[in-house]
Amino acid sequence: MTSNGKVALLLGGIKGIGKAIGIDLLQRGTRVAATWHDWPESLASMQTDFTGTGTDHMIEQVDLLDTDAIPGLVERIIGRFGRLDILINNIERGGWPVVHGRYTRQQWDLEMATTLRAKQWVFDAALPHLRKSGNGAVVNLSSIAGIVGRSGPASYLFNEGYAAANRGISLLTETWARLGAPHVRVNELMLGIVETRHGPRTRGWGLLTDRQRRAVVDHTPLGRIGRTDDVTRAIRFLLDEAPFMTGTVIRLDGGYPLGGDPVAPMPDGVV
């Protein structure tokens, strides 16, 4: 694969949506520095699939809760590739009520530290290099939990701590867009129920009853769960096809926040 010259830092690339984004970037010639921390059993597969693209990359194990480790991570990327053009923020701690029940204080603090604090410290370290790119781009991945919270069919999927943290991501997106302008665009992709994230191929989805799973789909106007390729195509758009877009939140959720209720036929009226 011929490099397009760009370099991306991908947080949370070891499996699921993060891994799919990394592969898609690599297949399009973007060199990728991908981080991982949990799920070591998925590392060999990640390494094999990334190498199979033929594009130069690096895979870094780093605990992003240790904010002191973040500047060194960015320095290693610059030392390896000489530049940084793209930042994809794909880390979170999702507390499913059906899995974890009510958050403990430790779980709440871990949610805020992962979903908000780590992103802020990484952005601060990356911003000078993104500015030097002259055409930098940041994509924050978030969840419609920040809109719907623990309500309706999503009551089993989204905890209050997760919802609160995801609402906070939108504030970061807007502030970072101001800080990055005019040379760095910052946008947010707000995900609904997607396979590997609050959907099939997750532990929590397997704990739902058939009726509970059906309720989630029925609440979604498009009548299906999102796929990882839905996400990668949206990321492609934000990176390559939206040069006049910054500070924007795009929902990719099949219309879930609208609910599945149909619009009633227009009555004849009495006039």
NUZATOR-425777 format. One line per 8 residues: number of its first residue (from 0); for each residue x, y, z of C-alpha. Coordinates in steps of 0.05 Angstrom, whole numbers. Layout:
// residues N
NUM = X Y Z | ...
// end
This chain:
// residues 271
0 = 0 0 0 | 27 69 -20 | 26 119 37 | -16 182 28 | 33 218 74 | -16 225 131 | -8 198 202 | -65 182 249
8 = -66 169 324 | -122 120 339 | -141 110 412 | -170 42 427 | -154 3 364 | -149 -68 389 | -218 -94 370 | -288 -77 347
16 = -300 -8 318 | -231 17 335 | -197 -39 298 | -243 -30 238 | -226 44 235 | -151 28 239 | -155 -23 182 | -195 25 139
24 = -144 81 149 | -86 34 134 | -120 7 71 | -126 78 46 | -52 91 57 | -54 129 123 | 0 108 172 | -31 91 239
32 = -7 93 311 | -59 53 349 | -63 45 425 | -89 -12 467 | -94 -27 541 | -145 -81 554 | -164 -145 516 | -94 -175 506
40 = -125 -237 476 | -143 -194 415 | -73 -167 404 | -47 -222 357 | -107 -213 311 | -98 -138 311 | -25 -145 293 | -39 -194 237
48 = -95 -153 207 | -57 -87 210 | 5 -119 179 | -37 -149 124 | -54 -79 98 | 18 -67 77 | 18 3 107 | 69 25 160
56 = 40 28 230 | 57 23 304 | 18 -10 360 | 29 18 430 | 6 -10 496 | -8 49 541 | -53 64 600 | -83 131 581
64 = -109 140 652 | -36 155 669 | -34 225 641 | 41 228 650 | 48 174 597 | 12 214 543 | 66 264 522 | 115 206 513
72 = 65 170 469 | 58 230 423 | 134 240 422 | 144 167 400 | 95 177 343 | 131 240 319 | 197 204 326 | 172 147 283
80 = 132 183 230 | 154 256 236 | 84 284 237 | 12 277 261 | -49 295 219 | -108 257 249 | -132 240 319 | -188 189 329
88 = -215 187 400 | -246 118 408 | -237 103 482 | -293 97 533 | -317 57 592 | -388 35 579 | -427 14 641 | -485 -29 620
96 = -539 -31 675 | -554 -103 654 | -481 -121 666 | -456 -75 722 | -519 -53 757 | -513 13 793 | -444 46 787 | -399 44 847
104 = -358 107 861 | -297 72 831 | -335 56 767 | -360 127 761 | -290 155 769 | -263 106 718 | -316 127 669 | -299 201 675
112 = -224 189 673 | -229 146 610 | -284 178 570 | -266 251 586 | -200 263 621 | -156 218 578 | -184 250 515 | -169 320 540
120 = -96 303 557 | -85 269 490 | -115 328 452 | -70 377 490 | -8 336 472 | -28 326 400 | -53 396 383 | 14 429 367
128 = 30 373 317 | -40 374 287 | -32 449 275 | 35 438 240 | -1 391 193 | -38 450 165 | -99 407 153 | -108 369 218
136 = -171 331 237 | -199 304 302 | -258 257 307 | -288 244 375 | -331 182 380 | -388 187 429 | -456 155 443 | -529 175 438
144 = -529 158 512 | -513 231 519 | -582 247 490 | -628 191 513 | -595 171 578 | -625 112 616 | -693 113 585 | -738 68 543
152 = -707 5 513 | -638 36 526 | -650 31 601 | -612 -35 600 | -555 -7 558 | -536 62 583 | -517 79 655 | -523 150 682
160 = -447 157 688 | -436 135 616 | -491 182 592 | -464 241 631 | -394 230 604 | -418 225 533 | -457 290 539 | -391 321 562
168 = -355 298 499 | -397 347 458 | -372 405 501 | -300 382 488 | -316 378 413 | -340 450 411 | -283 478 453 | -230 440 414
176 = -259 464 348 | -248 536 372 | -178 520 396 | -159 483 332 | -186 533 281 | -169 548 227 | -119 492 215 | -150 435 255
184 = -222 411 246 | -255 377 305 | -320 338 296 | -359 286 334 | -391 221 311 | -446 202 360 | -461 128 354 | -526 92 368
192 = -530 17 378 | -476 -13 335 | -448 -83 331 | -390 -89 380 | -415 -26 417 | -480 -36 455 | -502 -85 402 | -488 -157 379
200 = -419 -186 394 | -419 -155 463 | -428 -187 531 | -485 -141 550 | -525 -156 487 | -522 -229 503 | -552 -216 572 | -614 -182 543
208 = -676 -224 531 | -702 -232 460 | -758 -184 477 | -710 -131 502 | -666 -137 440 | -727 -133 396 | -750 -70 432 | -684 -35 416
216 = -691 -52 342 | -764 -33 340 | -747 35 372 | -699 48 314 | -735 76 252 | -687 43 204 | -703 -24 237 | -633 -51 246
224 = -569 -48 287 | -511 -7 260 | -452 -42 228 | -378 -26 234 | -375 -7 161 | -429 46 175 | -379 76 224 | -317 72 179
232 = -355 105 121 | -376 162 167 | -305 171 192 | -282 174 119 | -332 229 106 | -309 270 165 | -236 263 148 | -239 270 72
240 = -304 301 49 | -321 355 101 | -268 409 96 | -318 463 117 | -344 426 178 | -318 436 249 | -350 434 318 | -406 391 291
248 = -439 330 321 | -464 278 271 | -511 224 297 | -502 155 268 | -558 117 301 | -612 95 252 | -657 148 282 | -660 116 351
256 = -672 181 390 | -733 194 347 | -765 129 371 | -801 78 329 | -871 108 333 | -900 119 263 | -931 184 241 | -1006 180 241
264 = -1042 192 175 | -1063 265 163 | -1136 272 185 | -1186 306 139 | -1199 362 189 | -1265 397 200 | -1256 460 156
// end
